[in-house]
């Protein structure tokens, strides 16, 4: 193989690698966007869960207060 042929083959391989790297970069950008969206959704779900827990705690306290007022509370063991 002559030096010119070797240079030509090497250039073709480098161009193919550059193309592959460009495609991988574009794919990774899409993955990063999806991962970011999933993180935002997880944060929203976490907030909703803790908000629901807080509301349930409020209902539990109100129910206990009502039971005490009506003398419906279970006796302590």
C-alpha positions as CSV (number, residue, x, y, z in Angstrom):
1,X,0.0,0.0,0.0
2,X,1.4,3.3,-1.0
3,X,1.6,6.2,1.4
4,X,-1.1,8.0,-0.5
5,X,-3.4,5.0,-0.3
6,X,-2.7,4.6,3.4
7,X,-3.5,8.3,3.9
8,X,-6.7,8.0,2.0
9,X,-7.9,4.9,4.0
10,X,-6.9,6.6,7.2
11,X,-8.8,9.7,6.2
12,X,-11.9,7.6,5.4
13,X,-11.8,5.9,8.8
14,X,-11.4,9.2,10.6
15,X,-14.4,10.6,8.7
16,X,-16.5,7.6,9.6
17,X,-15.4,7.9,13.2
18,X,-16.3,11.6,13.1
19,X,-19.8,10.8,11.7
20,X,-20.3,8.1,14.3
21,X,-19.3,10.5,17.1
22,X,-21.7,13.2,15.8
23,X,-24.5,10.7,15.8
24,X,-23.6,9.6,19.3
25,X,-23.5,13.2,20.5
26,X,-26.9,13.9,19.1
27,X,-28.3,10.7,20.7
28,X,-26.8,11.6,24.1
29,X,-28.4,15.0,23.9
30,X,-31.7,13.4,23.4
31,X,-31.0,11.0,26.4
32,X,-30.0,14.0,28.5
33,X,-33.3,15.8,27.7
34,X,-35.3,12.7,28.6
35,X,-33.4,12.2,31.8
36,X,-34.0,15.8,32.8
37,X,-37.7,15.4,32.1
38,X,-37.8,12.2,34.2
39,X,-36.1,14.0,37.0
40,X,-38.7,16.8,36.9
41,X,-41.5,14.3,36.9
42,X,-40.0,12.5,39.8
43,X,-39.7,15.7,41.7
44,X,-43.4,16.5,41.0
45,X,-44.4,13.0,42.2
46,X,-42.3,13.3,45.3
47,X,-44.0,16.7,46.1
48,X,-47.4,15.2,45.5
49,X,-46.7,12.2,47.8
50,X,-45.5,14.4,50.6
51,X,-48.4,16.8,50.1
52,X,-50.8,13.8,50.3
53,X,-49.1,12.6,53.4
54,X,-49.4,15.9,55.1
55,X,-53.1,16.0,54.2
56,X,-53.6,12.5,55.6
57,X,-51.8,13.6,58.8
58,X,-54.2,16.5,59.1
59,X,-57.2,14.2,58.7
60,X,-55.9,11.8,61.2
61,X,-55.4,14.5,63.8
62,X,-58.9,15.8,63.1
63,X,-60.4,12.3,63.4
64,X,-58.6,11.7,66.7
65,X,-59.9,15.0,68.1
66,X,-63.4,14.2,67.0
67,X,-63.2,10.7,68.6
68,X,-61.9,12.3,71.9
69,X,-64.8,14.8,71.9
70,X,-67.3,12.0,71.3
71,X,-65.5,9.6,73.7
72,X,-65.1,7.1,70.8
73,X,-61.4,6.6,71.2
74,X,-60.1,3.1,71.8
75,X,-58.9,2.6,75.4
76,X,-55.2,2.7,75.8
77,X,-53.6,-0.8,76.3
